[in-house]
Amino acid sequence: MSAAPRPTGSPAASQNVAAIAVPLLTPLSLAAVLVTALSPASWLVAAQCGLVALLVIAAARGWGAWPVRWLRTETLKPLQRHCLALALGLGVLATVVLLLGVAGVLNNITAWLLVAVGVALAYADWRTMPSSGAAAAEPASARGLAWRALAALPLGLPLAIAVMGASLPPGVLWSAEGQGYDALIYHLRGPQEYFDAGRISFLPHNVYTSFPQQVESLYLLLMHLLGDVYDGAIASQWLHALLGGAAVLALVAWSPPGWPRVVVALVGGGAPWLAYLGCLAYVELGTLFFAAVAGGLLLDLVPDEARAARAAWPRLTLAAGLCAGLAGGTKYTALVLVAAALGAAWLIAARGNWAWRGRAAALYMLGAAIAFSPWAIRNVAFTGNPVYPFAYRWFGGAAWSPEQDAQWQRGHLLPASQATPAGRLATVYRELVASPMYGPILAAGGLALPAAPLLLLPLVGLARRSRATAALWLWLLLGLAVWALATHMPGRFLLPLIAPLALLSGLTVRDLVSRGGRWRPIVLVGLALVGSVASGLHLHSIWREHDATWAQRGWPLRDLAGRTDVMLAGHPLADERVLPAGACVWMVGEARVFYLRRPVHYTIVFNRDPWLEAARDGSPAAAVEWLRTQNVTHVVFSWPEIERLRSTYGFPDLVTHDWVSDLETAGLERVPWPPEGGVAGVEVYRVAPPAAP
């Protein structure tokens, strides 16, 4: 029997598609030109790693299509349904990867089967997608679309940087992030260890791999799809960049049509953090995407109970909770910045009696709990603590102790000078208001560049007072309060709050247009354009600085696209004169071992190093003998990293140069660096065989 033909879209639907698609063409075209001119090899990487990452996105869209149908989302617009399906599908796909990985049956075959089924489901959904003819057409003349497309042009530069940066080997960008330090020690290192072991398991030497791994599970899937850790790592960067694009589309999907959407795209997509982090295999852009979908769904249910009833509020509220829980599955902080802050903001701002709001909030919380549960269950099974390593005093946790818990708390506190109210306010100003990484948001808020300390206050007077505006402001302020009071206040932790900020800017433009004025909306659009251009130029300046640095090493960035072999060969410990091919290495201090192709044991600073624990109360001879019992052939001491960790998070007092000298007398033999190589402060020792009796 032949498949049912896909219903033909109405003229209104075609106009709506054009209203969104046409403004995308100019930034995409500009990005294509820039990538071709600056890094043509990136297209070769895109043809392999980028395409596979895109297939994962398509598969996730298919896995989420049928839950969306069950949720009866007919009231949503087409782009909103696509975004919701992608969000839920990413959650389903990551959960299936987790289950297969724990069972030890995730491999190249099962990975491709997951993707093939997802793509087939996406195609089947597209073939049977209900007509969107009921949607009203967005009034837009050809001239109006052309102006909007031209206004979106500044997004081409950050998009090009995201494409070129995602094509580079992990560890090349950026200096402010320690060359992607977090990716090398856990976002990619955890999946690498699972890939090598053929199974997902508890890693007692790396506490960060017990964080929720909603996005990292997809990185593991990519490694299995490509059959290689390093190709999979570049594909992971592509996936992270694509999640940033999905986040912008979600913000656009829940924005008022017309110029407000252009402003939202400039504010959200032009924020330098998106392209900057999109180049790295991090998780923040996944957090932003889930936050945007969750916020958009709840925003539709804010105005009044009657409208919510027409919109099938129980299922949409549940869907919003699922998306908020998925945000928490990317990063613990999102449980508060997104799930809790968004839910509380909606509960306070929504119109309707408290009984109805209570029922809706309960459904939202249920959805969030369901979506986060795979990671809580995993941690209970592995460690006994659903939010390991947090809440140790209540839940305990395997391979953890009160001393480690105290060290963790100390390591994530602000310095005393910044922990005061004045210090925290100064940090808010530095990390958000004055930071060029949030530039377009400030411009869209009506502030001149450089930023002024009255962040977005003009929006209070410009936007019409409404429940939706109140909900977004409450979400923003609650999130800021949590970030300022309960974290050590890194700027990128605020990334989920781009969602309410961008949506607020769209509502502001809509309200100004509805009042019949012309110059104020034009001014606001102009400020958003200025901010986007300034932010793109800021990103470009950072890119040029890194390009110059790598060019001095003989490798300009355009020549490094896809070249993980350069990183592998260039690792200081790759020389077999230092570490033979069959060496089994024990690292002390350094945890960035992603490119070290040897059997290697490392320990994150907050975990307990088994060797140092065993050696603490024993003699140097006993310490060396312990290494022999573990078949360790070489020990590497990274003194710069040891001293950095000692001065920040704390490091075992046992490890000193004098102690290492005692180990030399007990059986460690110093391995000299080759004349043309070596790293200052890094010492390599060979474990000598025991002396003959």
Steps between C-alpha positions, in 0.01 A plus 500: 500500500646837404571759763246773554598820323619782718231767531565807297579809704276802471608840365512622859739221592720580199515866601593404854780276374627779278486751785742281699708346223577809292677696780718191556641511148722807539691389812535148359630637171744736673622218724556276197706771328709567813569132568603447137736797517646443847496122547393301193614175665210543742268388220681164487443462875138602455454231235588233756474610861245776443276275293499226763414757770215622280378140463485474879287816506270352234478172691414682821228690316352165397522344846317801640232519231268245648512622862403840359201345326397328821517838673244635251686816411266613221488846656872546445637657185702275266843629604401468865399137444832430327694651790299305759546177303875559478524574874309189603681291240840605630385385843377165368816444297734580790303272734516210254875556460535492879309172526693335217829631636439371852401162352821496297324462165559846355719461193526611139209280391257595776598867467418506129180307567391770746566772245339312211182436697488863612541633146230259379267622773571860402418424137179320596397794715569744220291292259201498731541841661164675536443806289578829666244685291323628809795720582461863406743630245765744614452823307827561321564654160797402290660830595438436870655153478800645319556757775473231768743279311745789477460573871592138581826528304722567809429145621711369213832580668439314829348216298816475290718500812286224649541288185876555478556455872291184524713350222821542699638227727393530865763683702577770245246763620468708727766636742239642741356148525839339545492372141169324567621363834159372609451315173838330525459385860136390501257605224706297252723302733207321665355380167852406391540272800156348443585445133832331580342282770195413290274587791373795704607459862584700810839673475620555859801701380290761315218651704385717210385195302234446767337826399189463279612399151206588278735651240808285566295188424449638151875558476550132582246411231699703246822320593332167433342625177839605364688212661765734635533714812673791331274529195210464741641784709493742206149381415410573862608860456282519190208359696548760773505778240182359342332504840580871514326546165203301629485728805475808279227335292308417817521861618381616160217245503351644820552864403245740351515497117667765293776729623480370860628166370793665329592677824469175697728326250755782523486506879512124550706387201734798508603452863871410463470218752307287247765488228779505758373193685361340185861438397549283808352166600328655803134474603376857552337538160295189567392657827395817316302306240299305759449820701368686195246226419388465862468877539308537176249231595431654839485848352202389289318396817561820696219737388187337641347171602243499222764530230704231672197271496464547125868418460471161673697635794559172689701344218685818409585567864632145525701557181648819643602311811662228289706761313598671826607164640703433187677832560586372848629184333765707326629681808411491870476879516215492247283321754486835678568757226246343265272241659448669839531867399277465193239298689488744789479798263206345314322405823517859625423678172232277343140621501253262661396371840763342720340158484546488124848642520589241762380214279694636204814546711470143627485370142800716410697361794400145406630553146828644628546207739431245224748661260775527761439152646736302269799683644374481859437124460844451344666678790300305759607177332865606474549704818187489716452877459256634236681835472856376558724657622262765638286452814760265645385567857158356414573232241867416543668362189745237385869596478425827683555615857423791735851634432443494125160660543660782699774536238235518228312771689817702556608461139175647369480804727568853389819657632438686825538838327217413259272320745370822657175656368703774333738245354215293359343808343834587344523147361149530353607819329825350372364164382169618355453874464849598390585173328525519120380139496145626569529810280193473272269449795610831645452674167152356458418624847551856382847556646785663319820305451701455713249366747360705784422355845122548455472166320181485294317746724362684195298189426299559816363823360487400132324165527129492566418367842379145452506163669745373240740788563472447875572127464812564293628767739441270798683216325790731424523648850459168680770348281733792563441473875581129504810551286623786720430332834553128442781468243856625454354726227670405172344700219410205277281350774255779416456379143146355557382848594556611141157342443295741715717795397452432128127435537465824698663694218249354254205595718639852532517550124152351457351732760666807352370413153150438636494850647526645153837668540777451246820659622528311829476151340747612235741621768472170686558297184794723419652445843462125458678525166782709648537252784511202265760661277712598801475150644593339171805722474594414858482130416708558189769678699523203737522266201783705347695496828482121514582472132815707554602286797463176305666648193811566712504125570483430128132413491261781407143410588396453136750212477383331820143419393441132572867440589472301821812317378698819562376511859577132554851520354565830675419372849822537702470144629437347157875455442582131548843599627317640801207260530532175303196375312424241767536735795239505777502855636400645837437874475537725804346845470409512133155371399502601132583161355255503208778490240731260686468166323640284777336310785484786747362561848422855607306644792289814511614724783182444704532121480739291705805373316534130601878509477535816708255357755703180526829689519387751762594289803762276341864516403621612156599140430146384578361772273712381209410138567131591491550632147659169400202306632274709272728434196579872474810560291529880510400789726458858377508797738361824355630755747341814348158334518569364849586848626199655326267249661671532837440876499134471393319176578758333723744217429650225721784640711692176448596593145816708521832504317668355808257206507565432131873506570442232765306298243800518268715330761228234539463401135378783277738589217485844336434490125673793327316702238639483146719803414239638260195445723371510852272709716628722778399371840382157379710208623476141375624203701532133416409243763809281523453127547564374853859428587605136477504326840 
